[in-house]
Amino acid sequence: MQLRNSNIRKLSGETFDVLVIGGGINGASAAAALAGKGVRVGLIDRGDFAGSTSMHSSNLVWGGIKYMESHDFALVRKLCKSRNHLIKSFPSTVQEIRFLTTIAEGFRYPPRYLWAGTWLYWLMGNGFTRLPRFLKPSAIKKEEVIIDTREAIGGFEYSDAYLHDNDARFVFNFVRTALNHGAVAANYVESLGARRENGAWVVQARDVMRGDRGDERSGDARNHDEANFEIRAKVLINAAGPWVDQHNALTGQQTQHHHAYSKGIHLIVPRLTDSQRVLAFFADDGRLFFVIPMGQRTCIGTTDTRVESPEVDVTDEDIAFVLDNINKRLCLDKPLEKSDIISTRCGVRPLAIKASNGNDRDFLQLSRKHAIDTDSGTAHISIFGGKLTDCLNVGEEIVDEVKQLGVTIPHPHYRWYGEPPEAVKKAFLHQARLMNLDAMTSPESSEPLTTRLWRRYGAQAMDMLEAIREDPRQGELLIEGTEYLRCELYQAQRREMITRLEDFLRRRSKISLVATDEQIRQSPGLMEACRILFGDQAQERFDEYFAGLPDTSSEAPSTTEESDSLAYSAS
């Protein structure tokens, strides 16, 4: 908590060039780009970073092949180039993956027509990925025996990319990049609105953690009063994701765009296939539907339901839709049931539409294309829509908009993204080999320890080597089965602004996605991890996370798969 508390004090102590409200992928990339180029940046989010839409994606980095049907070729071209750039810039994290799409009899397009489309898609991506392939039903069955091909008339295979780590972790790394370049960021700080005063924005902010607690020792509201403070900035960027419109209402902003909302859910279930490719189908209503590998788990979905509010939940109808579609398309020994669900993802996709013609286009044809509205008179920027694939473009475009508003960009050509230089990686790998670090890799791990530490921490992994050299206990597994070493928890405590236990279990790692709540509760070492992360608040944060969950402590894991269920979570 030391980093967060220090930054909250800094937020109220100076006037920033730019304040970014919202720490999802748009806000995080904007803050990283501005800070990297020398702008004095503040960043706040009323929850944790990547706490909403940015942690509910499919973990796919794709060029938007589905937008070809609506002839959005310019968008597809842009997204394909962005995907390629992410693969080159983050080779340890963003990696090519094959998609195998099966076409059933009666579909609106024949499979060879769609296969030809994948070649156009490949060409629009500059031939960066592996070549597409056409497959007959017999070939599909041979390569993926799990697929029910009885009604299939063909299929095709093509490439896009995926995140090796979870989406929220990817977003946080942009936040960390911004911090490394001098940005002042804090999670659980809510904007209550803003006003213009003497040519600058004054944001009424609230420390959610302090405001929610009050002063429990004295019984008065002192902490609640101290939770409120002001932040000043020359330029205000509204990157509040699905809540952009609501925050604009607080500041009296009129914009060309606003949001429509599409709810999407994913279900995490036991691993369905050993294949490391994405299986794609068209659901009963004609929309794309995915079976996505997730180590020892499989992610299936998604829905695409228009909703009127960003606050959404998984319903029985959502679950039935996903389970019905997957059971129809796969040959499983036993159909998937609700009891097989390990965890769920549920969020909204904010879709940018112009107020003047938002209803003129079929809702299902709306793209995730981002839009930036700038009010030069008030130095206010709003970011609508967007997707992870386009994050580098968002960052660069925001820098251009901020420059147009009169803010000096000290280092306009600085490259603010990407992995550390190859020389740094070679130095890390050399030292890791001298220490025989890979010998410490957990037997259940899907990759060597050096690979995981570099991908997750980059140059900061050097600090962990030093910690292990000084104290071998730092190289011990802390939470059995998770691959998390003791030194990683200390690293998280110092540098990752983990404020609540969910921040660690769900966003900095994906433990809570691949393990049930009870398996997490009974995991050896979890309380020690809480003590490292939260100090004297360890028990409070532990109880907060598990509050309201059914007590099934007598139901210990009964199978090898269950007891090892945490093994993939940190890989």
ABEGO torsion letter per residue (X at the ends): XAAAAAAAAAAAABBBABBBBEABAAAAAAAAAAAAAGBBBBBBBABBBGABAAAABAGBBBAGAAAAAAGBAAAAAAAAAAAAAAAAABAAABBBBBBBBBBBBGBABBAAAAAAAAAAAAAAAGGABBBBBBBBAAAAAAABAABBAAABAEBBBBBBBBBABBAAAAAAAAAAAAAAAGBBBBBGBBBAEBBBBGGBBBBBBBBAAAAAAEBAAAGBAAAAAAABBBBBBABBBBAAEAAAAAAAAAAGBBBABBBBBBBBBBBBBBBABABABBBBBBBAAGBBBBBBBBEABBBBOBBBBBBABABBBBBAAAAAAAAAAAAAABBBABBBBAAABABBBBBBBBBBBBAAAAAABBAAABBABBBBBBBAAAGBBBBBEEBAAAAAAAAAAAAAAAAAAGBBBABAABBABEBBBAAAAAAAAAAAAAAGAAAABBAABABBAAAAAAAAAEAAAAAAAAAAAABAAAABBABBGAGBBAAAAAAAAAAAGBABAAAAAAAABAAAAABBAAAAAABBGAAAAAAAAAEAAAAAAAAAAABGBBBAAABBBABAAAAAAAAAAAX
